[in-house]
Amino acid sequence: MIEPTKEEIEVLEKLISVRKQFRKELIKLINKYSLENDTNTPDYIIADCMISSYLTMNEINFKRDEWYGVHLEPGNKYFKEK
């Protein structure tokens, strides 16, 4: 097994920290607007489902790009801004 470098570990730790902070802020936002009242579902469950949907969409996009053999990002010939 290949051990991650110190830099890779730092990047992953930062990503985890950002995601945890995002989740906290999303829970606060859902609660602020009482969105949990619509379904009688706790705000943290709604936040987790929203984050899960977002991550699934990222995976779908990655697999689509891989299937088409492209990498869509601003600046390359396959990316068109609206």
Residue pairs with C-beta under 8 A, 6 or more apart in sequence:
4 12
19 51
22 51
23 44
23 47
23 48
23 51
26 47
26 50
26 51
27 43
27 44
27 47
30 36
30 43
30 46
30 47
31 43
35 43
35 46
36 42
36 43
36 46
39 46
61 72
65 71
65 72
70 78
71 78
72 78
72 79
73 79
74 81
